[in-house]
């Protein structure tokens, strides 16, 4: 059983990661059940109406787990449903794994200025109670260890190399080059850092979010695409010259991989996430504290080399890492429950 506060119809990296992992686990012969807000009464998350938060008690979640009798329990998110599942597991003495998908303390700090040490203390309590916290990159593992997370374990990501390919249709452009942002339009993503850059050519943006209206009003010369998926998303990736990633709070971000799989280099800041995905030697693009310089230098990256860099990321390999971290629900872990 995978317990997650993030599920369809949300469009984000957590949902896509879980869907691809579920697909690969099933291909390996596992039966996978998702416990999500769809299984309970829920309410809209303040400032994120597309996100549903479950009204789930610990006992209600425990009953769901009892009914399914899973061999293993993975708690994917630290939302209300994740906390309820954690509480039920600790009360019953069940072993479980967790995952660190998002730099939630930085997100909250960017939006409402909650001190980072408060949020990290809460997340340490959540994750250190499990047998393993699955983390997408070595740089994030190092960062979490420095903050007192004690059971981190690497769980990488992959990309669909057939769906995202350099071969295929391209969009017409009014001028060159084209710099592209794909992702949520929210304050923690720092989209304005990209849009305010003095760059030649065009700026394109694909995505939606709470900052959409404000950004559209402030940057009128940008080409806006809204939410894209499937072939349309691959087309916009391969039509751009550089994929710009201005966020400093993401743990991985699949859009970087998708762009590189289409041969489009990434320009990003030298922070955890891009450091591991783009590469220390910047085979997949350019990382620089000067984002404008990164954008301009990335124009010179050979697209075939960028594609080759993306090919090392494989969903089957990543899912084997996930599988190997799982433990039987009734395993005696020797942990002292952290309530």
N, C-alpha and C positions, 0 to 999 in steps of 0.2 A: 504494500500500500504506500502510495506517495500522497502526503498531505500538503496541499498548497493553497494559499490565499490568492494566488495569481493563476487565472485560467481563462479560457475563452469566455466571452469574445475579446478579451484584452489582446492587444498586439504589442508585445514587448519581448525582450530577450529571455526573460524567465520562462514565459509560456512556450516560446519556440524551443528553448533548450529542453524543457520537460517533454514536449511533444516528440522531438527527435529521439530523446533518450527512451521514451516509452516505445517508439517504433523499433528501435534497435534491440531493446530488451525482449520484445515480443518475437523478433526474428531469431533471438538466441534461445527461444523456447520458454521464456518466462510469461506468466500471467500477471498483468499489471492493472491495478485499480487506482483511480485518482479520486481522492476525497477533496472536494473544493467547495466554495461558497454556494454552488448550485444545489448542494445537498442539504442546505439549511435556509431558514429565513435570513435575509441579509439587508444591508442598507448601503447607500452610496457613500464613498469616502469623501470627506470634505476637500474641496478644491480639485479632486480627481473623480468626477461623477461616473466615469467609465469603469472604475474599480469598485467591485462589490465586496463588502466586509461581512463575514458570516457572524450571525448571532448564535454561536455554538458554545454550549457548556462543556466542561470537561467530561461529565457523565454521558452526554449525548455522543461525543466523539468516541468515548470508550465503548459505547454500545455498537457504533459502526464498525469499530475494529473487532469487537467480539463476533459480530455477525459474519464478517469476512474471514476471520481467522487467518490472517496473512502470515507468511513465513518471516517476512522482514518489514520493518517500518522505517520510512524515510520522511522527515519533516523538512519541506523545501523552503519554507518562508517563515518570517518572524512576526506575521500578522496575528489577528485574533484566533484564527483557526489553528495556526502553528503553536501558539501558546497553549491552547486547549489540549491539543494532542500531546504536547510536551508534559503538561500536568497529569494527563491520564496515564502516560507511560511511566512517569516517576512514581505515581501512586500504586500502579500495578507491578512495578519492577520490570517493565519491558525495556529491552535495549533498543536503541534507535540511532540513526545518523541524521545529521542536519546539513544544510548547504548555506554558503554565504554567497548570494547572487549579487547583492547591491550594497553600495557603501551608504547604508541607510543613515548613519549619524551625520555624514556630510550633506545628504539630501535635506534632513530636518533642519540642520544648522543654516543651510542656504535659504530655507523658506521661512522659518520662525525663530532662528537664532538660538535654539536650544544648545547649551554647551556640549561640545563633542564628548567630553569625559563622562557626562551623564548618560548619553546614548550608548557609548561603548561599554560602560559598566552593565547596562541592561542586556546588551547583546552577549557579553561574556557569560553572564548568568544563563542566558538561553542556550548558547552553543556548548559551553563546557560541560553541561549535563549529559550530553550524548557521548557515544563511543568514538565518533569522528565528525569533524566539520569539513565538508568537501568544498574546496576553494579553487577557482578557475585558473590562477596563474601563480608561479613561484614568487613573484614580487608581492602579490597580495598576501601570500602565506607569511612572508617575512614581516610585512606590515602588521598583520594580526598577531603574530608571535610577540612582537615588540609591545603590543597592547594587552598581553596577558591571555590570549587564546591558547589553550594547551593541547588541543587534539586536532590540529589542522592536517588536511590530507589533500593532495592534488587531484583535481578532477577537471581535465581540460575540456575543450569544446571542439566542434567540427563545423564543416560547411558542406552543403550539397553542391558538389563540383559539376554535376550535370545541369542543375537548374541555374546556377550562377557560372556563366562561361563567357569568355571573350567573343565567342561566335554568336551572332544573332543580330536582330535589328537594332538600329540606333535612331535617336531622335534628331530632328533638325535643330540647328542652333543659329542664332542671329549673328553671333560673333564667337571668337575663340580667345583664350581657353575657357572651359567651363569648370567651375569649382562647385562641388556638391556637398550638401549636408543631408543626411538621412537619419531620422530618429524623432524622439519626443521633443515637443516645443515646450520646454519647462525651464524654470530659472536655474535648476541645478545642472542643466546641460550646457549652459553658457553659449547658446546659439548666437547671441549678440556679439560675442567675441569674434566670430567668423564674419557676421554680416557687416560689422563696422570696419573690417580690413580694407585697405586701399589695394585692390587687386585688379589686374586687367581682365577683360572679357566679361563673362556672365557669372552670376551666383544663382544656383538652383537649391530649392529646399523641398524635401519630401517628408511628410509627417504631420502630426497634429498634437495638440496638447493645450494646457491652460494658458500658455503665453502666445498662442497663435494670433489672436486679434491684435495684441499690443505690438508684436513683431511686424505684422503686415502693415500696420499703420505707420510704423517708424521706418521701414525699409521697403519703399514702394517699387524700387527698380529690380527687385528679386523675382524670379520665376517660381511660383508656388505650385506644387503638385498634389498636396493633400496626402492621404494615406495610400500607399501602393503595395501591391502584393504580387507574388508569382512572377509571371513573365514581364509584367509592367515594371516591377522593381528591378529585375535583372537588366531590362532595357535602359532604364535611367542610369544605373551604375555604369554600364559599358559606354554610355554616351558622354560621360563626364571625363575630364582630364585628371582631376584630383578629387578624392573624397576627403573632406575636411572634418576633423573630429576635435571639437573645442572643449569637450568635457574633461574635468580632472577628477571626477568622482565615480567613474564606472570601474567595475572589476574586470570586465572583458570587452563586452559590446560586440555582438555578432555582426553588426553592420560593417565593421572594419574588414572582417573576414570575407563577407559577401562581396564587397567592393573589390578586394584584392583577387578573389576568384574570377572576377570579370576583367582582370588586368588593370584595374584602376588603382594607382598608388594612394596611400593615406598620408595626410599631413596631420600631426598631432603634437600635443605637449609631451615632454619626457616624464610621464607619471606612470604608476602601476596600471596595468591594462595595456595601453599602447606599447610600453617597453617590451612586454612579452609577445604581444600579437604582431606588431610591426617588425620587431626584431632589433636586437642591440646593434646589428650591423645595418639596420634599416633596409633590408632587402625588399620589404613590402611597402616602403615609403620613406618618409623623413619625420623624425621626431626632433623638436627644437623648442626651447622656451620662447623663441620669437616665432609665433604662429605664421606670420606673413612670410618670413624667410622659409619656413618649412613648406608652405604652399608653393612658392616659386621654385624651390629646389626640386620638389616632387615632380614637377613638370618634365624633368629630365630622366626620370626613372624608366627603364625599359619595361614595357607592359608584359612581355613574355617572362621576364624575371619575377615580376610581381605575382603573376599567376603561379609560377613554380613555388614561390614562397607559401602561397595559400594551400597548395596541394599537400603540405605536411600535416594539415589539420583534418582529422578524420573522425566522423561520428562513431564508427564502430570501435575504434581504439579508445575514444573518450568514454564510451559506455562500458567497456571492459573495466576501466578504472572505477567507474561507479559501482559496477557489480562486485568487484573485489573488496570494496569498502563495506558492503552490507554485512550485517550480522543477524543471526537468528533472533527472533523477537524475545525468546525466553532465555537467551544467552546470559550467563552470569558474568557481567563485565567487571565486577569488583569496584564499581564506581560508588561514591557516596552521593546520593541524590542531592541536587542543589535546588532547594525550593525557595 
